[in-house]
Every structure is written in C-alpha cells, then in structure tokens.
C-alpha cells in the first residue's frame, strides 16, 4: 500500500507540472500598445464598406422584384 501511495504521489506531482509564470508572454505588451495606437480606418475603407452594403441591399431588392414579377406573370396566364 505504501508503495502504491508513493507511486500515486509521484504521478500527481508529474501531472501538476511546473507552476505557471506570472509574467506576460513575449511581445504581448508591444502588441497591446500597437493596437491602442493604431489609427482608425481611412475614408476609402469606409466608402468601400458602404458600397458593399448598398450592393447587398440592391441585390435583395432585385431578387424580391424578380420573384414578384414571376408570380404576377404566372397568375396572369
């Protein structure tokens, strides 16, 4: 019994591993400062996002209009 307790204690110590370090990972503070100092997106990026949203809305309207036109053409026949 004593031998199995000793083996079990060794297993638990090995599984526990080393204590975690209290310092930050390498380069973490630099990345945080770089992201904080990063400038906002320029005007062309904002215009591109607006154009993409407008295109998606236009496609949705075209799809709805096409479906409505198809239904009316089917019901007229």
N, C-alpha and C positions, 0 to 999 in steps of 0.2 A: 504494500500500500504506500509506503514511504517513497519507494522508487517511482511509482506512477504519479504521486504528487509532485515530485521533483521534475519529472518529465513534463507534466502539465504546466508547472510554473515557468519552465524554460520556453514552452510553446507560447504561453501568453505574453511573455516578455518579447519574444521574437515577433509576434503578431502586432504588438503595440508599436514597434518601430521607434525611430527617434522622435523626440519632441519637435513640434513644428517651430520654425524660426519666427521671431517677432518682426523681422524686417520685411520691407516691401520687395516684391520681385524686381529683378534688374530692369531698369528703364521705365518702371511704372510711373514715377513722378514726372519724368520727362514727357511721357505720352499725355498725362493729365494736363500739364501746363500747355502743351502744344494744342490740345483740343480746346482749352479755355481761350487761348489767344487766336484761334482760327477765325478768320473773317467770315462774315455772312455771305451767302451766295450772291454772285453778281447779277446784274439785271437781265442778262441774256438767259441765265438758267431759270429765272422766274418766268420770263416770257415763254420759254420752251415748255415749262410745266403747264402754264395757262393754255398754250396752244394744244398740248396733248389732251387736256381735259375737255377743251372745246371740241376737238375732233371726236372724242369718245361720245360726247353728248350728241353731236351731229349724226354719228353712226346709229345711235339708238333711235333718234327721231326718224332717220331714213328707214330703218328696219320696221318701226311701227307704221309709218306711212305706207310702206310696201305691203305689209300684212293687211292693212285696212283696204287698200286698193284691190288686193287679191280677193278679199271677202266680198267686196261690192261687185266685182266682175263675175264672181261665181254665182252670186244671188240674182243677178240680172239675167243670167242665161236660163 
